Amino acid sequence: MERPTLVLYTKPNCPLCEEAKKLLEEIGAAKHFQLIEKDITQDDALYEKYGLMIPVLEWQGEIIQYGNFVKKSLIFCLNRVNSAING
């Protein structure tokens, strides 16, 4: 079974982005999800859409967490994604 894909929108020199990546690593998100990081500075449309919100974590076009990630909330969101996938 293929792991669901999460997209993490970031930009260079972003302390909140680094914290989000560390938190995702800490909770072991890569074991259950394919994580793709996208630099919004490489795409004008993404920069316009997410510039004030980053980091942004998205699943199937739905934002599941943004800004200052909170561990408890992030775990809840990822569990919700797993539940949706596993029925």
Buried (B, 14 or more C-beta within 10 A) or exposed (E): EEEBEBBBBBBEEBEBBEEBBEBBEEBEBEEBBEBEBBBBBEEEEBBEEBEEEBBBBBBEEEBBBBEEBEEEEBEEBBEEBEEEBEE
